């Protein structure tokens, strides 16, 4: 986002973005372990996690996919792994439980959570990352469940998708404008 503050530590409605996501993960019934992936680019985030008593796994900052694989290898996670960015401040434990349930019911090795591009546009949110699913392009939410063993292997991974317009997933903050829109929407939320 081009700011001097590490993105996970950006103050959002009174607390760091990361804290909103961590609270959702900790409230999810279908998540058994919780780690924050850190790197040389996020020393303040790592310090914050230590202060909170949250477990971290330090990676080399080689990019999202490389760091995820490195974390999975370090932790030895060969089963389902819920991954999510620290920039989905409206996410809830209930939504995460539903994502895990959808993954388990799918019988696939990977489940991605997508948002219709038009939904993000209608709210004035950026479209920074997209992916195609069954011939339709969607905005990527960053929330996924993957099979750790399959992620470390080679070859095509069978994918399922959960497509939603729920605000808890739609509000993925990728720009300062997204940040402002998300704060405004969540401030007015009943």
FIKOLZA-1660 file (N, C-alpha, C; in steps of 0.1 Angstrom, whole numbers, plus 5000, padded with zeros to 4 digits):
% residues 190
   i   px   py   pz ch aa at
   1 5008 4988 5000  A  X  N
   1 5000 5000 5000  A  X CA
   1 5009 5013 5000  A  X  C
   2 5022 5011 5001  A  X  N
   2 5031 5022 5000  A  X CA
   2 5031 5031 5012  A  X  C
   3 5028 5025 5024  A  X  N
   3 5028 5032 5036  A  X CA
   3 5040 5028 5045  A  X  C
   4 5044 5037 5054  A  X  N
   4 5055 5033 5063  A  X CA
   4 5052 5022 5073  A  X  C
   5 5040 5020 5076  A  X  N
   5 5036 5009 5085  A  X CA
   5 5034 4996 5078  A  X  C
   6 5038 4985 5084  A  X  N
   6 5036 4972 5079  A  X CA
   6 5021 4970 5078  A  X  C
   7 5016 4965 5066  A  X  N
   7 5002 4963 5064  A  X CA
   7 4994 4956 5075  A  X  C
   8 4999 4945 5081  A  X  N
   8 4992 4938 5091  A  X CA
   8 4990 4947 5104  A  X  C
   9 4999 4957 5105  A  X  N
   9 4999 4965 5117  A  X CA
   9 4991 4979 5115  A  X  C
  10 4986 4981 5103  A  X  N
  10 4978 4993 5101  A  X CA
  10 4966 4994 5111  A  X  C
  11 4965 5005 5118  A  X  N
  11 4954 5007 5127  A  X CA
  11 4941 5008 5119  A  X  C
  12 4931 4999 5122  A  X  N
  12 4918 4999 5115  A  X CA
  12 4908 4999 5126  A  X  C
  13 4900 5010 5127  A  X  N
  13 4890 5011 5137  A  X CA
  13 4895 5008 5151  A  X  C
  14 4907 5013 5154  A  X  N
  14 4912 5012 5168  A  X CA
  14 4922 5000 5171  A  X  C
  15 4924 4991 5161  A  X  N
  15 4933 4980 5164  A  X CA
  15 4939 4976 5150  A  X  C
  16 4951 4969 5151  A  X  N
  16 4958 4965 5138  A  X CA
  16 4949 4956 5130  A  X  C
  17 4950 4957 5117  A  X  N
  17 4943 4948 5108  A  X CA
  17 4944 4934 5112  A  X  C
  18 4957 4930 5115  A  X  N
  18 4959 4916 5119  A  X CA
  18 4951 4911 5131  A  X  C
  19 4948 4920 5140  A  X  N
  19 4940 4916 5152  A  X CA
  19 4926 4912 5148  A  X  C
  20 4920 4919 5138  A  X  N
  20 4907 4916 5134  A  X CA
  20 4906 4902 5129  A  X  C
  21 4916 4899 5120  A  X  N
  21 4917 4885 5114  A  X CA
  21 4920 4875 5124  A  X  C
  22 4929 4878 5133  A  X  N
  22 4933 4868 5144  A  X CA
  22 4921 4865 5153  A  X  C
  23 4913 4875 5156  A  X  N
  23 4901 4872 5165  A  X CA
  23 4891 4863 5157  A  X  C
  24 4890 4865 5144  A  X  N
  24 4881 4856 5137  A  X CA
  24 4886 4842 5137  A  X  C
  25 4899 4840 5135  A  X  N
  25 4905 4827 5134  A  X CA
  25 4904 4820 5148  A  X  C
  26 4906 4828 5159  A  X  N
  26 4905 4822 5172  A  X CA
  26 4891 4819 5176  A  X  C
  27 4881 4825 5170  A  X  N
  27 4867 4822 5172  A  X CA
  27 4861 4811 5163  A  X  C
  28 4869 4807 5154  A  X  N
  28 4864 4796 5145  A  X CA
  28 4865 4783 5152  A  X  C
  29 4855 4775 5151  A  X  N
  29 4855 4762 5158  A  X CA
  29 4862 4751 5150  A  X  C
  30 4864 4753 5137  A  X  N
  30 4870 4743 5128  A  X CA
  30 4885 4746 5125  A  X  C
  31 4891 4755 5133  A  X  N
  31 4905 4757 5132  A  X CA
  31 4912 4753 5144  A  X  C
  32 4922 4743 5143  A  X  N
  32 4928 4738 5154  A  X CA
  32 4941 4744 5158  A  X  C
  33 4948 4750 5149  A  X  N
  33 4961 4757 5152  A  X CA
  33 4961 4770 5144  A  X  C
  34 4968 4780 5150  A  X  N
  34 4969 4793 5144  A  X CA
  34 4983 4798 5144  A  X  C
  35 4988 4801 5132  A  X  N
  35 5002 4807 5131  A  X CA
  35 5001 4820 5122  A  X  C
  36 5009 4830 5125  A  X  N
  36 5010 4841 5116  A  X CA
  36 5024 4839 5109  A  X  C
  37 5023 4840 5096  A  X  N
  37 5035 4839 5088  A  X CA
  37 5042 4853 5087  A  X  C
  38 5054 4853 5091  A  X  N
  38 5062 4866 5091  A  X CA
  38 5074 4864 5083  A  X  C
  39 5081 4876 5080  A  X  N
  39 5093 4875 5072  A  X CA
  39 5102 4887 5076  A  X  C
  40 5113 4888 5069  A  X  N
  40 5121 4900 5072  A  X CA
  40 5114 4913 5070  A  X  C
  41 5104 4913 5062  A  X  N
  41 5096 4925 5059  A  X CA
  41 5086 4929 5070  A  X  C
  42 5084 4920 5080  A  X  N
  42 5074 4923 5090  A  X CA
  42 5079 4922 5104  A  X  C
  43 5090 4929 5108  A  X  N
  43 5095 4927 5121  A  X CA
  43 5085 4932 5132  A  X  C
  44 5078 4943 5129  A  X  N
  44 5068 4948 5139  A  X CA
  44 5057 4939 5141  A  X  C
  45 5052 4932 5130  A  X  N
  45 5042 4922 5131  A  X CA
  45 5046 4911 5139  A  X  C
  46 5058 4906 5137  A  X  N
  46 5064 4895 5145  A  X CA
  46 5065 4899 5160  A  X  C
  47 5069 4911 5163  A  X  N
  47 5070 4915 5177  A  X CA
  47 5056 4916 5183  A  X  C
  48 5046 4921 5175  A  X  N
  48 5032 4922 5180  A  X CA
  48 5027 4908 5183  A  X  C
  49 5030 4898 5175  A  X  N
  49 5025 4885 5177  A  X CA
  49 5031 4879 5190  A  X  C
  50 5044 4882 5192  A  X  N
  50 5050 4877 5205  A  X CA
  50 5043 4883 5217  A  X  C
  51 5040 4896 5216  A  X  N
  51 5033 4903 5227  A  X CA
  51 5019 4897 5230  A  X  C
  52 5013 4893 5219  A  X  N
  52 4999 4887 5220  A  X CA
  52 5000 4872 5224  A  X  C
  53 5012 4866 5223  A  X  N
  53 5013 4851 5226  A  X CA
  53 5009 4843 5214  A  X  C
  54 5008 4849 5202  A  X  N
  54 5005 4841 5190  A  X CA
  54 5017 4835 5184  A  X  C
  55 5016 4823 5179  A  X  N
  55 5027 4816 5172  A  X CA
  55 5030 4821 5159  A  X  C
  56 5042 4822 5155  A  X  N
  56 5046 4826 5142  A  X CA
  56 5055 4816 5135  A  X  C
  57 5056 4817 5122  A  X  N
  57 5066 4809 5115  A  X CA
  57 5072 4819 5105  A  X  C
  58 5085 4820 5106  A  X  N
  58 5093 4830 5099  A  X CA
  58 5097 4824 5085  A  X  C
  59 5094 4832 5074  A  X  N
  59 5098 4828 5061  A  X CA
  59 5108 4838 5055  A  X  C
  60 5112 4835 5043  A  X  N
  60 5123 4843 5036  A  X CA
  60 5118 4855 5028  A  X  C
  61 5105 4857 5027  A  X  N
  61 5100 4868 5019  A  X CA
  61 5103 4867 5004  A  X  C
  62 5100 4855 4999  A  X  N
  62 5102 4852 4985  A  X CA
  62 5089 4853 4977  A  X  C
  63 5078 4857 4983  A  X  N
  63 5066 4859 4976  A  X CA
  63 5055 4850 4983  A  X  C
  64 5043 4852 4980  A  X  N
  64 5032 4845 4987  A  X CA
  64 5033 4830 4986  A  X  C
  65 5034 4825 4974  A  X  N
  65 5034 4810 4972  A  X CA
  65 5046 4804 4978  A  X  C
  66 5058 4810 4975  A  X  N
  66 5070 4804 4981  A  X CA
  66 5070 4804 4996  A  X  C
  67 5066 4815 5002  A  X  N
  67 5065 4816 5016  A  X CA
  67 5055 4806 5022  A  X  C
  68 5044 4805 5016  A  X  N
  68 5034 4795 5021  A  X CA
  68 5040 4781 5020  A  X  C
  69 5046 4777 5010  A  X  N
  69 5052 4764 5009  A  X CA
  69 5063 4762 5020  A  X  C
  70 5071 4773 5022  A  X  N
  70 5081 4772 5032  A  X CA
  70 5075 4770 5046  A  X  C
  71 5065 4777 5049  A  X  N
  71 5058 4776 5062  A  X CA
  71 5052 4762 5063  A  X  C
  72 5046 4757 5053  A  X  N
  72 5040 4743 5054  A  X CA
  72 5051 4733 5056  A  X  C
  73 5062 4735 5049  A  X  N
  73 5073 4725 5052  A  X CA
  73 5079 4726 5066  A  X  C
  74 5081 4739 5071  A  X  N
  74 5086 4741 5084  A  X CA
  74 5077 4735 5095  A  X  C
  75 5064 4736 5093  A  X  N
  75 5054 4732 5103  A  X CA
  75 5050 4717 5101  A  X  C
  76 5053 4711 5089  A  X  N
  76 5050 4697 5087  A  X CA
  76 5035 4695 5085  A  X  C
  77 5028 4706 5080  A  X  N
  77 5013 4705 5078  A  X CA
  77 5011 4698 5064  A  X  C
  78 5006 4685 5065  A  X  N
  78 5004 4678 5053  A  X CA
  78 4989 4676 5050  A  X  C
  79 4980 4681 5059  A  X  N
  79 4966 4680 5058  A  X CA
  79 4960 4694 5054  A  X  C
  80 4947 4696 5056  A  X  N
  80 4941 4709 5053  A  X CA
  80 4947 4721 5060  A  X  C
  81 4949 4732 5053  A  X  N
  81 4955 4744 5059  A  X CA
  81 4946 4756 5054  A  X  C
  82 4940 4763 5063  A  X  N
  82 4933 4775 5060  A  X CA
  82 4943 4786 5059  A  X  C
  83 4943 4793 5048  A  X  N
  83 4952 4805 5046  A  X CA
  83 4943 4817 5044  A  X  C
  84 4948 4828 5049  A  X  N
  84 4941 4841 5047  A  X CA
  84 4951 4852 5050  A  X  C
  85 4948 4863 5043  A  X  N
  85 4957 4875 5045  A  X CA
  85 4952 4882 5058  A  X  C
  86 4960 4892 5062  A  X  N
  86 4957 4900 5073  A  X CA
  86 4948 4912 5070  A  X  C
  87 4944 4913 5057  A  X  N
  87 4937 4925 5053  A  X CA
  87 4922 4922 5050  A  X  C
  88 4916 4913 5057  A  X  N
  88 4902 4910 5056  A  X CA
  88 4895 4913 5070  A  X  C
  89 4894 4926 5073  A  X  N
  89 4890 4929 5087  A  X CA
  89 4876 4926 5091  A  X  C
  90 4867 4923 5082  A  X  N
  90 4853 4920 5086  A  X CA
  90 4851 4905 5087  A  X  C
  91 4861 4897 5085  A  X  N
  91 4860 4882 5085  A  X CA
  91 4855 4878 5099  A  X  C
  92 4848 4867 5100  A  X  N
  92 4843 4862 5112  A  X CA
  92 4847 4847 5114  A  X  C
  93 4846 4842 5126  A  X  N
  93 4848 4828 5128  A  X CA
  93 4838 4819 5121  A  X  C
  94 4825 4824 5121  A  X  N
  94 4815 4817 5114  A  X CA
  94 4817 4815 5099  A  X  C
  95 4822 4826 5093  A  X  N
  95 4825 4825 5079  A  X CA
  95 4837 4815 5077  A  X  C
  96 4847 4815 5085  A  X  N
  96 4858 4806 5084  A  X CA
  96 4854 4792 5086  A  X  C
  97 4845 4789 5095  A  X  N
  97 4840 4776 5097  A  X CA
  97 4832 4771 5085  A  X  C
  98 4825 4780 5079  A  X  N
  98 4818 4776 5067  A  X CA
  98 4827 4773 5055  A  X  C
  99 4838 4781 5054  A  X  N
  99 4848 4778 5044  A  X CA
  99 4854 4764 5046  A  X  C
 100 4858 4761 5058  A  X  N
 100 4864 4748 5061  A  X CA
 100 4854 4737 5058  A  X  C
 101 4841 4739 5062  A  X  N
 101 4831 4729 5059  A  X CA
 101 4829 4727 5044  A  X  C
 102 4829 4738 5036  A  X  N
 102 4828 4737 5022  A  X CA
 102 4840 4729 5016  A  X  C
 103 4852 4732 5021  A  X  N
 103 4864 4724 5016  A  X CA
 103 4862 4710 5019  A  X  C
 104 4858 4706 5031  A  X  N
 104 4857 4692 5034  A  X CA
 104 4846 4685 5026  A  X  C
 105 4835 4692 5023  A  X  N
 105 4824 4686 5015  A  X CA
 105 4828 4685 5000  A  X  C
 106 4837 4694 4996  A  X  N
 106 4841 4694 4981  A  X CA
 106 4848 4681 4977  A  X  C
 107 4856 4675 4986  A  X  N
 107 4864 4664 4981  A  X CA
 107 4876 4668 4973  A  X  C
 108 4879 4681 4972  A  X  N
 108 4890 4686 4963  A  X CA
 108 4902 4689 4972  A  X  C
 109 4913 4692 4966  A  X  N
 109 4926 4695 4973  A  X CA
 109 4927 4710 4976  A  X  C
 110 4919 4718 4970  A  X  N
 110 4920 4733 4972  A  X CA
 110 4906 4739 4971  A  X  C
 111 4903 4748 4980  A  X  N
 111 4891 4756 4979  A  X CA
 111 4895 4771 4980  A  X  C
 112 4891 4778 4970  A  X  N
 112 4893 4793 4969  A  X CA
 112 4880 4800 4972  A  X  C
 113 4881 4811 4979  A  X  N
 113 4869 4819 4981  A  X CA
 113 4870 4832 4972  A  X  C
 114 4860 4833 4963  A  X  N
 114 4860 4843 4953  A  X CA
 114 4848 4853 4956  A  X  C
 115 4850 4865 4951  A  X  N
 115 4840 4875 4952  A  X CA
 115 4837 4880 4937  A  X  C
 116 4824 4882 4934  A  X  N
 116 4821 4887 4920  A  X CA
 116 4828 4901 4919  A  X  C
 117 4835 4903 4908  A  X  N
 117 4842 4915 4905  A  X CA
 117 4833 4927 4906  A  X  C
 118 4821 4926 4901  A  X  N
 118 4811 4937 4901  A  X CA
 118 4807 4941 4915  A  X  C
 119 4807 4932 4924  A  X  N
 119 4804 4935 4938  A  X CA
 119 4814 4944 4944  A  X  C
 120 4827 4941 4942  A  X  N
 120 4838 4950 4947  A  X CA
 120 4837 4964 4940  A  X  C
 121 4835 4964 4927  A  X  N
 121 4834 4976 4920  A  X CA
 121 4823 4985 4925  A  X  C
 122 4811 4979 4927  A  X  N
 122 4800 4986 4932  A  X CA
 122 4802 4993 4945  A  X  C
 123 4811 4988 4953  A  X  N
 123 4814 4994 4966  A  X CA
 123 4826 5004 4965  A  X  C
 124 4832 5005 4953  A  X  N
 124 4844 5014 4952  A  X CA
 124 4857 5008 4956  A  X  C
 125 4857 4994 4956  A  X  N
 125 4869 4987 4960  A  X CA
 125 4877 4983 4948  A  X  C
 126 4890 4982 4950  A  X  N
 126 4899 4979 4939  A  X CA
 126 4898 4964 4935  A  X  C
 127 4903 4961 4923  A  X  N
 127 4904 4947 4919  A  X CA
 127 4918 4944 4916  A  X  C
 128 4925 4939 4927  A  X  N
 128 4940 4938 4925  A  X CA
 128 4944 4924 4921  A  X  C
 129 4936 4914 4924  A  X  N
 129 4939 4900 4921  A  X CA
 129 4927 4893 4916  A  X  C
 130 4928 4886 4905  A  X  N
 130 4916 4879 4899  A  X CA
 130 4920 4865 4895  A  X  C
 131 4910 4856 4894  A  X  N
 131 4913 4843 4890  A  X CA
 131 4900 4838 4883  A  X  C
 132 4902 4828 4874  A  X  N
 132 4891 4823 4866  A  X CA
 132 4886 4810 4873  A  X  C
 133 4873 4808 4874  A  X  N
 133 4867 4796 4879  A  X CA
 133 4856 4793 4870  A  X  C
 134 4856 4781 4863  A  X  N
 134 4846 4776 4854  A  X CA
 134 4842 4787 4844  A  X  C
 135 4852 4793 4838  A  X  N
 135 4850 4803 4827  A  X CA
 135 4846 4817 4831  A  X  C
 136 4845 4820 4844  A  X  N
 136 4841 4833 4849  A  X CA
 136 4853 4838 4858  A  X  C
 137 4856 4851 4856  A  X  N
 137 4866 4858 4864  A  X CA
 137 4860 4864 4876  A  X  C
 138 4868 4862 4887  A  X  N
 138 4863 4867 4901  A  X CA
 138 4875 4874 4907  A  X  C
 139 4872 4883 4917  A  X  N
 139 4882 4889 4926  A  X CA
 139 4886 4878 4936  A  X  C
 140 4898 4877 4939  A  X  N
 140 4904 4868 4949  A  X CA
 140 4902 4874 4963  A  X  C
 141 4897 4867 4972  A  X  N
 141 4895 4872 4986  A  X CA
 141 4908 4870 4994  A  X  C
 142 4916 4860 4990  A  X  N
 142 4927 4856 4998  A  X CA
 142 4925 4845 5008  A  X  C
 143 4912 4842 5010  A  X  N
 143 4908 4831 5020  A  X CA
 143 4908 4818 5012  A  X  C
 144 4915 4808 5016  A  X  N
 144 4916 4795 5009  A  X CA
 144 4918 4784 5019  A  X  C
 145 4915 4772 5015  A  X  N
 145 4919 4760 5022  A  X CA
 145 4926 4751 5012  A  X  C
 146 4938 4747 5016  A  X  N
 146 4946 4739 5007  A  X CA
 146 4951 4726 5014  A  X  C
 147 4954 4716 5007  A  X  N
 147 4960 4704 5012  A  X CA
 147 4975 4706 5012  A  X  C
 148 4981 4706 5024  A  X  N
 148 4995 4709 5025  A  X CA
 148 5004 4700 5017  A  X  C
 149 5001 4687 5018  A  X  N
 149 5010 4678 5010  A  X CA
 149 5009 4680 4995  A  X  C
 150 4997 4683 4991  A  X  N
 150 4995 4685 4976  A  X CA
 150 5001 4698 4972  A  X  C
 151 5001 4708 4981  A  X  N
 151 5007 4721 4977  A  X CA
 151 5023 4720 4975  A  X  C
 152 5029 4711 4983  A  X  N
 152 5043 4709 4982  A  X CA
 152 5047 4700 4970  A  X  C
 153 5037 4693 4964  A  X  N
 153 5040 4684 4953  A  X CA
 153 5039 4692 4940  A  X  C
 154 5041 4684 4929  A  X  N
 154 5040 4690 4916  A  X CA
 154 5027 4686 4909  A  X  C
 155 5023 4693 4899  A  X  N
 155 5011 4689 4891  A  X CA
 155 4999 4697 4894  A  X  C
 156 4989 4694 4887  A  X  N
 156 4976 4702 4888  A  X CA
 156 4969 4698 4901  A  X  C
 157 4963 4708 4908  A  X  N
 157 4956 4706 4920  A  X CA
 157 4941 4708 4917  A  X  C
 158 4932 4698 4921  A  X  N
 158 4918 4699 4919  A  X CA
 158 4913 4711 4928  A  X  C
 159 4905 4720 4922  A  X  N
 159 4900 4731 4929  A  X CA
 159 4885 4732 4930  A  X  C
 160 4880 4737 4941  A  X  N
 160 4866 4740 4943  A  X CA
 160 4866 4755 4947  A  X  C
 161 4854 4761 4946  A  X  N
 161 4853 4775 4950  A  X CA
 161 4841 4778 4958  A  X  C
 162 4842 4787 4966  A  X  N
 162 4830 4793 4973  A  X CA
 162 4829 4807 4968  A  X  C
 163 4818 4810 4962  A  X  N
 163 4817 4824 4956  A  X CA
 163 4806 4831 4965  A  X  C
 164 4810 4843 4969  A  X  N
 164 4802 4850 4979  A  X CA
 164 4802 4865 4977  A  X  C
 165 4791 4871 4981  A  X  N
 165 4790 4886 4981  A  X CA
 165 4789 4891 4995  A  X  C
 166 4792 4882 5005  A  X  N
 166 4791 4886 5019  A  X CA
 166 4802 4896 5022  A  X  C
 167 4798 4907 5029  A  X  N
 167 4807 4918 5032  A  X CA
 167 4819 4913 5040  A  X  C
 168 4817 4902 5048  A  X  N
 168 4829 4897 5056  A  X CA
 168 4840 4893 5048  A  X  C
 169 4838 4889 5035  A  X  N
 169 4848 4885 5026  A  X CA
 169 4851 4895 5015  A  X  C
 170 4841 4903 5011  A  X  N
 170 4842 4913 5001  A  X CA
 170 4853 4924 5005  A  X  C
 171 4853 4927 5018  A  X  N
 171 4861 4938 5023  A  X CA
 171 4876 4934 5025  A  X  C
 172 4882 4931 5014  A  X  N
 172 4897 4928 5013  A  X CA
 172 4904 4941 5010  A  X  C
 173 4912 4946 5019  A  X  N
 173 4918 4959 5018  A  X CA
 173 4932 4958 5011  A  X  C
 174 4932 4963 4999  A  X  N
 174 4945 4963 4991  A  X CA
 174 4951 4976 4988  A  X  C
 175 4943 4987 4990  A  X  N
 175 4948 5001 4987  A  X CA
 175 4943 5010 4998  A  X  C
 176 4949 5022 4998  A  X  N
 176 4944 5031 5009  A  X CA
 176 4929 5035 5006  A  X  C
 177 4925 5035 4994  A  X  N
 177 4911 5038 4991  A  X CA
 177 4902 5026 4996  A  X  C
 178 4907 5014 4994  A  X  N
 178 4899 5002 5000  A  X CA
 178 4898 5004 5015  A  X  C
 179 4909 5008 5021  A  X  N
 179 4910 5009 5036  A  X CA
 179 4899 5019 5040  A  X  C
 180 4898 5031 5033  A  X  N
 180 4888 5041 5037  A  X CA
 180 4874 5036 5035  A  X  C
 181 4871 5029 5024  A  X  N
 181 4858 5023 5021  A  X CA
 181 4854 5013 5032  A  X  C
 182 4864 5004 5036  A  X  N
 182 4861 4994 5046  A  X CA
 182 4858 5000 5059  A  X  C
 183 4866 5010 5063  A  X  N
 183 4864 5017 5076  A  X CA
 183 4850 5023 5076  A  X  C
 184 4847 5030 5066  A  X  N
 184 4834 5037 5065  A  X CA
 184 4822 5027 5066  A  X  C
 185 4823 5016 5058  A  X  N
 185 4812 5006 5058  A  X CA
 185 4811 4999 5072  A  X  C
 186 4822 4996 5078  A  X  N
 186 4822 4989 5091  A  X CA
 186 4818 4998 5103  A  X  C
 187 4821 5011 5101  A  X  N
 187 4817 5021 5111  A  X CA
 187 4802 5022 5112  A  X  C
 188 4795 5021 5100  A  X  N
 188 4781 5023 5099  A  X CA
 188 4773 5010 5101  A  X  C
 189 4781 4999 5102  A  X  N
 189 4774 4986 5104  A  X CA
 189 4767 4985 5117  A  X  C
 190 4754 4980 5117  A  X  N
 190 4747 4980 5130  A  X CA
 190 4752 4970 5140  A  X  C
% end
